[in-house]
Amino acid sequence: MERKSSSSAPRSDPHGVLRRFFGFKEFRPHQRDIIQTLLEGRDVFALMPTGSGKSVCYQIPSVLRGGVGIVISPLIALMQDQVHGLRQNGLRADFLNSSLSAEEARAVIQRVSAGATDILYVAPERLATGGFQQLLKRIPIALFAIDEAHCVSQWGHDFRPEYLQIAAVTGAFAQVPRIALTATADAHTRRDILAKLNLGNAALFVSSFDRPNIAYRLRLKENGRQQLLHFIRDEHPGASGIVYVRTRRRADETAQWLRARGIDALAYHAGLTQQERLENQRRFLDSGKRVVVATIAFGMGIDKPDVRFVAHLDLPASIESYYQETGRAGRDGRPADAWMLYALADVVAMRKLQEASVGDEAFKRIQARKLDALLGFCETVECRRVALLRYFDERYPRPCMNCDNCLDSAETWDATLAAQKALSCVYRTGQRFGAAHLIEVLVGNPGERIRRRGHDRIKTFGAGKELSASQWRSVFRQLVSGGFLAVDLGEIAGFKLNEKSRSILKGELTVRFRKDPLRPAPRTPAGGTRDSRPPAPDAEPDRTLFEILREVRRAISLQSGLPPYCVFHDKTLKEMAAVAPVTREQLLAITGVGEKKLERFGEAFLEAVIRFRS
Ligand code: ZN
């Protein structure tokens, strides 16, 4: 089919398209092979972490194969930006979702029918409609890309029922290759994705999940907000970051609390109107130094390169969520922090949630296993990176020296005797009290509540004087984390014994627990003593020139209404500030500068460099 193009660039080879439209010099791992496989008409399943260049894998073959590349994505709020970005690069892209008016949608369908679009983003709900399926029959299709493919699996962490129809709809086009992409999936979810999407014969590509520039740090929660405030003020003043909390109310309250203390914080959660959400998202994307306090709903597909930290004030839903949420940090490759607080109360709340969950037995078993994995990750003394990557079936060969356990050398202690005392105390008080009461009994605190119940006369009263209250909290936390103690679903959420607790009580099982630090470990100033962090990949940009180039970008951004990072990423400006290009050729050699952007913005940057050098 004869296709008109908005650019005169030849569309023969993938590398040429990569250079001309995306401004990258080289393919990243797997990109070229995935593109080749699709060009040959075969299906692909690609498991690639966020920020590793997933979208190029379907965008380039959409351009190179005849017809329209249909991209199915649940991220409606982001489609407009994605399409905008592609158009900036000179590609013909459109999107169809519920945010368009009927008139706008008709115009898109007209462009698609007329062969004036190469890439069409579509929400899964739209794909399932009869009207859209009629459209598909009328047009040549380059490929189907199923983004966020884990949404098809209910074992995954973000199940969307609409995704179950994708196999039937796309399967009607046997000659059209399909690519399913996801950034997180454990082995079980992977198998489920392949089955549900009918991708049994797909070529498999799995990239490394390691994000070497992210430092993983977990801390015990004492006074969560104060700890967060200190973390932001001391380590990331004026930087942009995301704080995850579990409930809408906590998101609102925490954002307000931070604002009252001079931090420019916004809330983002499903309780806001679509308009407020888009507005807050845009404010976050546009500014270099804002903090967003969000529930898990925030950030799918957010591509803001300079997020310096992701902080979890509450435990994430699973390791997949943790990996995906922390993965928003440091997309520019510069050092970033994944910082998380947790405490006994969080562990108890998570266990309670899991106990109360509904579903069939198999589903519950999977949920229980996921929670075990998450809590195990919290309590481990092993390198966090090794533990995290192992969850995704990846072997990291050595301690990373960029996580709290590597840097603070976490220790364990033989907690068998303490565990026996704690469990026996649970038993002797009738298996209905929570940690606060049990600890008072163990340390022998003859308070009124203890005396009233006669707990000052039982055998375990005062039997645990050798440990402090906070050490006992640590014991109870790790008993619950490790599944040695069950949480009652009643209102008080007391503890109950289970099979595993009995084997500790009988002496059949010994346990080693993590030694909690007596007080928070001393803080290391950012960039100061953290020698072990990988250096920024771009060496020695000229600070002054960099500031000048940022000014140029700001001016272009104001004039064009584009967010600054859509003009050029910081990474690109840094390289420019290091190289100081004075010709168009030199400028084109910089990562992130393609012909289209050279044409649009190149002159202003060249001028600034020449003025700076003369
Ligand atoms: Zn480590």
Residues whose N, C-alpha, C, O or C-beta is under 5 A from the ligand:
A	BS01	ZN	C383 R384 R385 P399 C400 M401 N402 C403 C406
